[in-house]
């Protein structure tokens, strides 16, 4: 059991589940994935704070002062670090069809849900005589949403035929966020409690979805300069990225308009990107 008294704390700053002691130590009341962290050391990946001690419930690590700089640059640095994490932990695993079948079913069910979700929304809006700005914006762009869902389903139907019996596995951080990245003498990733072995695209998907105002194609290209995705991985990632979001009803009208605009911008990115990809073709939009 960790005895915190031996650190003789004079100043303690509480941030969520983390306590910072005298800007020297960080105590986290959440179990980290110790097996993953130990494994990363064997792969010569040391981009996380030094662990001083740990038990079943607490982890004490060194405190790292964060150097503040623009989020745009920070996100590119985080992408570079993510590609390094994946490249250092890559291996290939024989897998049966059930894994890919489960992925297919999960995404297909999500597509069906989103079709119903947006169809219901549009039906409710069209029943009104006066539209709010966000409702009008959604009506105007409903065809783009349907096009993205059609594209996703079409590509998903072809997905199983493009997969390999060997799946590429890496350590995925599984909680990538700018708040979990620190720049100092080197790069540091924090919050490893959700880390696991899985396909690399799941790290990218979560990071892109948490940073919707950034062009995810630029970030993807940056990542692939260091660690190119396999064909089936890239196809699956693009399928997931072209799915529209669930909208937040508990925000102001101004924020609703902003949210829908950003979603439509992101949905428009994919067709423009695929048009420049020599091996990709996209269906024509119905007029």
Secondary structure by P-SEA (a helix, b strand, c coil): ccccccccccbbbbcccbbbccccbbbbccccaaaaaaaaaaaccccccccccccccbbbbbbbbbbbccaaaaaaaaaaaaaaaaaabbbbbbbcaaaaaaaaaaaaaaaaaaaaaaaaaaaaaaacccccaaaaaaaaaaaaaaaaaaaaaaaaaacccccccbbbbccccccccccccccccbbbbccccccccccaaaaaaaaaaacccccaaaaaaaaaacccccaaaaaaaaaaaaccccccccccaaaaaaaaaaaaaaaaaaaaaaaaccccccccccc
